[in-house]
Amino acid sequence: MEDNFLSSMGKRIFELRKEFRFSQEELAEKTDTTKQTIARAEKGLQELSAGKIISIANVLGVSTDYLLKGERIDSDQMILDKRIRNLDNDDYNFLADTVNRFIDLYEKKHNIK
């Protein structure tokens, strides 16, 4: 496989793992693999089987398309929607306020309205 492809996918795995605050050991355990496999995949040094890619995507709450190509698809939105729906009211309100502030700043920065 192309080095750039592997390193790009590895970077996405690394970033998502950090967002979830998983260690490499924790992600390996949750995906029935080894810490070494996760470490080598994150560095773009190891190809992953289709089964491992699916397992990692499921644990990290993204589609395989996002892991493989970096492209968000409808299922990514559905995964995010499901996670948001599981928040209690206070956390949901905090998230909504944060997102609205971010969008306001983004629109101001890019002169969008």
Contacts in CASP RR format, 6 or more apart in sequence:
PFRMAT RR
TARGET T0000
AUTHOR 0000-0000-0000
METHOD contacts of the structure
MODEL  1
MEDNFLSSMGKRIFELRKEFRFSQEELAEKTDTTKQTIARAEKGLQELSA
GKIISIANVLGVSTDYLLKGERIDSDQMILDKRIRNLDNDDYNFLADTVN
RFIDLYEKKHNIK
1 47 0 8 1.000
3 44 0 8 1.000
6 41 0 8 1.000
6 44 0 8 1.000
6 45 0 8 1.000
6 46 0 8 1.000
6 47 0 8 1.000
7 43 0 8 1.000
7 44 0 8 1.000
8 70 0 8 1.000
9 41 0 8 1.000
9 44 0 8 1.000
9 48 0 8 1.000
9 67 0 8 1.000
9 68 0 8 1.000
10 41 0 8 1.000
10 42 0 8 1.000
10 43 0 8 1.000
10 44 0 8 1.000
11 42 0 8 1.000
12 66 0 8 1.000
12 67 0 8 1.000
12 70 0 8 1.000
13 38 0 8 1.000
13 41 0 8 1.000
13 42 0 8 1.000
13 56 0 8 1.000
13 60 0 8 1.000
13 67 0 8 1.000
14 42 0 8 1.000
16 60 0 8 1.000
16 61 0 8 1.000
16 62 0 8 1.000
17 24 0 8 1.000
17 27 0 8 1.000
17 38 0 8 1.000
17 42 0 8 1.000
17 60 0 8 1.000
20 27 0 8 1.000
20 60 0 8 1.000
22 30 0 8 1.000
24 35 0 8 1.000
24 38 0 8 1.000
24 39 0 8 1.000
24 42 0 8 1.000
25 35 0 8 1.000
27 38 0 8 1.000
27 56 0 8 1.000
27 59 0 8 1.000
27 60 0 8 1.000
28 34 0 8 1.000
28 35 0 8 1.000
28 37 0 8 1.000
28 38 0 8 1.000
30 59 0 8 1.000
31 38 0 8 1.000
31 52 0 8 1.000
31 55 0 8 1.000
31 56 0 8 1.000
31 59 0 8 1.000
32 55 0 8 1.000
33 52 0 8 1.000
33 55 0 8 1.000
37 46 0 8 1.000
37 48 0 8 1.000
37 52 0 8 1.000
40 46 0 8 1.000
41 48 0 8 1.000
41 52 0 8 1.000
48 56 0 8 1.000
53 64 0 8 1.000
53 67 0 8 1.000
53 68 0 8 1.000
54 64 0 8 1.000
56 67 0 8 1.000
57 63 0 8 1.000
57 64 0 8 1.000
57 66 0 8 1.000
57 67 0 8 1.000
60 67 0 8 1.000
61 79 0 8 1.000
61 83 0 8 1.000
62 76 0 8 1.000
62 79 0 8 1.000
63 72 0 8 1.000
63 73 0 8 1.000
63 75 0 8 1.000
63 76 0 8 1.000
63 79 0 8 1.000
65 71 0 8 1.000
65 72 0 8 1.000
65 73 0 8 1.000
65 75 0 8 1.000
65 76 0 8 1.000
66 72 0 8 1.000
66 73 0 8 1.000
66 76 0 8 1.000
84 92 0 8 1.000
84 95 0 8 1.000
87 95 0 8 1.000
106 112 0 8 1.000
107 113 0 8 1.000
END
